[in-house]
Amino acid sequence: MPAPLPPTDRPRPAQAAPAIAPVDAPLSADRLSIERRGDAIVVRVRSEGCGSDRLPDAVFSFRCGDPQYAHWASRLPADEPDDRPPTAARG
């Protein structure tokens, strides 16, 4: 069994967060669909490519309380009916 490491009185160096590659351009409307399903918002990003090279679509769902829920709720199509039951906050 290896010997335990001695305690250190110095702060540990901060770990660098992994870099996230920026998106060059926003997704085109034909690749992105946003819809409400019950109390969830479902976001689908259609994959590019064709044939066997095409990856599956990416599908995400967000519920009230999720950090990104408000962002995607604000991007729902304006013509989509709001079928959620009324709450005290919405009246």
C-alpha positions in Angstrom: 0.0 0.0 0.0 1.5 3.4 -0.9 2.2 5.9 1.8 -0.4 8.7 2.2 0.5 12.0 0.6 1.6 14.7 3.1 -0.9 17.5 3.7 -0.3 20.7 1.8 -0.8 24.2 3.1 -0.9 25.6 -0.4 -4.1 25.9 -2.4 -4.4 23.5 -5.3 -4.1 25.0 -8.8 -7.5 25.5 -10.5 -8.4 23.1 -13.2 -9.0 24.7 -16.5 -12.4 24.2 -17.9 -12.5 22.4 -21.2 -12.9 24.7 -24.2 -16.2 24.6 -25.9 -16.1 25.2 -29.7 -18.2 28.1 -30.7 -21.1 27.6 -33.1 -20.2 29.3 -36.4 -23.8 30.0 -37.4 -27.2 29.5 -35.9 -29.2 26.4 -36.9 -31.4 26.9 -39.9 -35.2 26.7 -39.2 -35.5 23.5 -41.3 -33.1 21.6 -39.0 -34.6 22.8 -35.7 -38.0 22.1 -34.3 -39.4 23.2 -30.9 -42.7 22.0 -29.6 -44.6 21.6 -26.3 -45.6 18.1 -25.3 -47.6 18.2 -22.1 -45.5 20.1 -19.5 -42.2 19.6 -21.4 -40.6 21.4 -24.3 -39.1 19.1 -26.9 -36.3 20.4 -29.1 -35.2 18.3 -32.1 -32.1 19.1 -34.1 -32.2 17.2 -37.4 -28.9 15.6 -38.5 -27.1 16.7 -41.6 -25.9 14.3 -44.3 -27.6 11.4 -46.1 -27.5 7.7 -46.3 -25.3 5.7 -44.0 -23.2 8.8 -43.1 -26.2 10.5 -41.4 -26.3 10.5 -37.6 -29.5 10.2 -35.6 -31.3 13.4 -34.8 -30.5 15.0 -31.4 -33.6 15.3 -29.2 -33.7 17.2 -25.9 -36.6 17.8 -23.5 -36.8 20.5 -20.8 -39.3 20.9 -18.0 -40.0 23.8 -15.7 -37.1 24.1 -13.4 -34.5 23.1 -15.9 -31.9 25.8 -16.5 -32.7 26.2 -20.2 -36.5 25.9 -20.0 -37.1 29.6 -20.2 -34.9 30.0 -23.2 -36.6 27.3 -25.2 -40.1 28.4 -24.0 -39.4 31.9 -25.4 -38.5 30.3 -28.8 -41.8 28.3 -29.1 -43.6 29.2 -32.3 -46.2 31.9 -31.6 -49.0 30.0 -33.4 -48.7 27.0 -31.1 -51.7 26.7 -28.7 -50.9 26.7 -25.0 -52.7 23.5 -23.8 -51.3 23.6 -20.3 -53.8 24.0 -17.4 -53.9 27.5 -16.0 -51.9 28.2 -12.9 -52.0 31.0 -10.3 -48.9 32.6 -11.8 -50.3 32.6 -15.4 -53.9 33.3 -14.5 
